[in-house]
Amino acid sequence: MRYLSVGAIILGAVSGVLVAALVSLIIWGILLIPDIDNPTDPALMTGVVVGFIGAGYAGGRLTRPSATHGTLAGVLMAFIVGAVSIVSGSPAPPLTIVTLVILSAALGRFGGGIAGRR
């Protein structure tokens, strides 16, 4: 019988948020060197994409089935990112939110699949 570990999913999502923050900070610092006008947008997008993979990997690494837990950790991270975005006043249209959730599920599953190859 298969089961879902809520703890693994939550830890995966939190790990993904931390990975996203760290990668965004590093990319932002690198983009400041050539004096790019607005380095925050590409840094944040890169951080979120890498964070989805990190969430899937962390969620999948903690328990089996890895891909399922990775997918759910990625989707939970998408809800966290979406909630922070809405609270900060971003007027994201519904199509953007749906795209974010689909991207998070695909990248989370990819990260969980990598974690399952241990």
C-alpha positions in Angstrom: 0.0 0.0 0.0 1.3 3.4 -0.9 1.1 6.3 1.4 1.8 10.0 1.4 4.2 11.5 3.9 2.9 15.0 4.7 6.1 15.8 6.6 8.2 15.0 3.5 6.0 17.2 1.3 6.1 20.1 3.7 9.9 19.8 4.3 10.4 19.6 0.5 8.4 22.8 -0.1 10.2 24.6 2.6 13.6 23.4 1.3 12.5 24.6 -2.2 11.7 28.1 -0.9 15.1 28.2 0.8 16.8 27.0 -2.4 14.9 29.6 -4.4 16.0 32.4 -2.1 19.6 31.4 -2.1 19.8 31.0 -5.9 18.0 34.3 -6.4 20.5 36.1 -4.2 23.5 34.5 -5.9 22.1 35.3 -9.4 21.2 38.8 -8.4 24.7 39.4 -7.1 26.2 38.1 -10.3 23.9 40.3 -12.5 25.0 43.4 -10.5 28.6 43.0 -11.7 27.9 43.9 -15.4 25.5 46.7 -14.2 22.3 45.3 -15.6 19.3 47.7 -15.1 16.8 45.4 -13.5 18.5 42.2 -12.2 15.8 41.2 -9.7 13.4 39.8 -12.3 15.7 37.2 -14.0 17.2 36.4 -10.6 13.9 35.7 -9.0 12.6 33.6 -12.0 15.8 31.5 -12.0 15.6 31.0 -8.3 12.0 29.9 -8.4 12.6 27.4 -11.2 15.6 25.9 -9.5 13.6 26.0 -6.2 10.9 23.8 -7.8 13.5 21.2 -8.7 15.0 21.5 -5.2 11.5 21.1 -3.6 10.9 18.0 -5.6 14.3 16.5 -4.8 14.0 17.2 -1.1 10.4 15.8 -1.0 11.3 12.8 -3.0 14.5 12.1 -1.1 12.8 11.7 2.2 10.3 8.9 1.3 8.9 6.7 -1.4 7.3 7.1 -4.0 9.8 9.8 -4.8 8.1 11.3 -7.9 4.7 11.6 -6.2 6.2 13.3 -3.2 8.4 15.5 -5.4 5.3 16.6 -7.4 3.3 17.5 -4.4 6.2 19.3 -2.8 6.7 21.4 -5.9 2.9 22.2 -6.1 2.9 23.2 -2.4 5.9 25.5 -3.1 3.9 27.0 -6.0 1.1 27.8 -3.6 3.6 29.4 -1.2 5.1 31.5 -4.0 1.7 32.4 -5.2 0.5 33.5 -1.8 3.6 35.6 -1.2 3.1 37.2 -4.7 -0.6 38.0 -4.0 0.2 39.5 -0.5 2.9 41.6 -2.1 0.4 43.1 -4.6 1.3 41.3 -7.8 -1.7 41.3 -10.2 -1.0 37.9 -11.7 -3.7 36.8 -14.2 -5.2 33.3 -13.8 -3.3 31.9 -16.8 0.0 32.8 -15.2 -1.0 31.1 -12.0 -2.1 27.9 -13.8 1.2 28.0 -15.7 3.1 28.3 -12.5 1.3 25.3 -11.0 1.9 23.1 -14.1 5.6 24.1 -14.1 5.9 23.4 -10.4 4.4 19.9 -10.8 6.6 19.0 -13.8 9.8 20.3 -12.2 8.9 18.8 -8.8 8.3 15.5 -10.4 11.7 15.8 -12.2 13.5 16.5 -8.9 11.7 13.7 -7.2 12.6 11.3 -10.0 16.3 12.3 -9.6 16.0 11.7 -5.8 14.4 8.3 -6.4 17.5 7.1 -8.3 19.5 6.6 -5.0 
